Amino acid sequence: MAKSLVYADNAATTKMSKAAIDAMLPYLDNTYFNPSSLYSAGQTAKEALEGARADIAKCLNADEREIYFTSCGSESDNQAIRSAAANGAVKGKKHIISTAFEHHAVLHTLNKLKQEGFEVTLLDVHENGIVTPEQVQAAIRPDTALVTIMYANNEIGTVQPIREIGEVCRKAGVVFHTDAVQAVGHIPVDVKADNVDMLSISAHKFHGPKGVGVLYCRRGVPLRSFIEGGAQERGKRAGTENVASICAMAAALKEACAHLEENAANLCAMRDRLIENLTKIEHSRLNGDRDRRLPGTVNMCFEGIEGESLLLMLDAKGICASSGSACTSGSLDPSHVLLSIGLPHEVAHGSLRLSLSEYNTEEDVDRIIEAVPPIVEYLRSISPVWEDLVKGIKPHLI
Ligand SMILES: *Cc1c(COP(=O)(O)O)cnc(C)c1O
């Protein structure tokens, strides 16, 4: 009998929870009405929408009026950054601070803004995958319009000192946005305590559907619309609301937040077992701080091999993982995240990201621990790079 799939790529997307699917179905079926319609049937959809908004606000310690529904995490990032940049420009502030290891939804938006005349400072990330509030403090200038720093990194899983960075920004009067797509539903996020002005969320990273997200924008922080059209979302995001997906997102988030601690404890135990066993492989390294990391994310490098080959061989054994590299574009460039923490190209090429969710089991972890070492050994046995390392022609880098 074929072995079941081991899905260890939850940082890429997650399986929808039963609660999320159940919450979605009525709005795909009989309650399909447009929430902007005035007849009572439309009002049923409107009530569901507002109920979802209230539930999500509660999970984040936000006010309902601070929650804007979007079509994805990428859209939330784009809108937050573009809005703060445009508001800054009006006051002659055209400087933005971010980091070198953001998601491309942030980095590519910043590149566009650079072409439009903004100046962008990308903070270096420390070797442990963390940026510090002191770095942010030192980079803030009188013309800084925005600081945008991710809550938790999607490749290496390191969690940033968001609360302290937020405090620095608040004191300096600079708008602070955080891409919290990997954090929300996985670790405690409280928009008030964390001192954030804007925060991005995506449902499919916490067992909700793909194609729906949230932009939190604190009251008093001006938000510009990104998609023009109707007056939905208080004029800040046009387009008929995706009621079914929004209700599913709320159900998924409520469930995730209700079980946050217990899920995190189980995940940390499984994650730590992976780290403990896989770091026994010689010339391997764990990327990112050992402890300040998401409960389910492990990122490792194995010297002398290509991450892509490792992934294909894991796939043949029914294990879904990621290299965390930019292989989506078909390019063989190593991951910008791994380069940002100072890894040499040769090392960054041999990366493996394993991201677990509460649907994973101890058996899944066993299968990964059994599968990876012999594959690494085999790939090294046919690797010219490894041969050079063994013969001492090139020095080991890890
Ligand atoms: C997945 C992800 C995004 C993009 O979210 P989508 O909903 O897929 O657009 C943005 N930032 C981070 C950190 C992510 O992990």
PDBQT file of the ligand as one rigid body, heavy atoms in Angstrom, charges set to zero:
ROOT
HETATM    1  C1  LIG A 401       2.400  33.691   2.026  1.00  0.00    +0.000 C 
HETATM    2  C2  LIG A 401       2.980  34.979   2.411  1.00  0.00    +0.000 A 
HETATM    3  C3  LIG A 401       2.566  36.186   1.815  1.00  0.00    +0.000 A 
HETATM    4  C4  LIG A 401       1.594  36.219   0.665  1.00  0.00    +0.000 C 
HETATM    5  O1  LIG A 401       0.303  35.871   1.037  1.00  0.00    +0.000 OA
HETATM    6  P1  LIG A 401      -0.730  35.486  -0.146  1.00  0.00    +0.000 P 
HETATM    7  O2  LIG A 401      -2.049  35.415   0.531  1.00  0.00    +0.000 OA
HETATM    8  O3  LIG A 401      -0.273  34.180  -0.689  1.00  0.00    +0.000 OA
HETATM    9  O4  LIG A 401      -0.657  36.591  -1.137  1.00  0.00    +0.000 OA
HETATM   10  C5  LIG A 401       3.110  37.361   2.251  1.00  0.00    +0.000 A 
HETATM   11  N1  LIG A 401       4.006  37.385   3.238  1.00  0.00    +0.000 NA
HETATM   12  C6  LIG A 401       4.431  36.262   3.852  1.00  0.00    +0.000 A 
HETATM   13  C7  LIG A 401       5.410  36.358   4.970  1.00  0.00    +0.000 C 
HETATM   14  C8  LIG A 401       3.932  35.025   3.454  1.00  0.00    +0.000 A 
HETATM   15  O5  LIG A 401       4.371  33.917   4.057  1.00  0.00    +0.000 OA
ENDROOT
TORSDOF 0
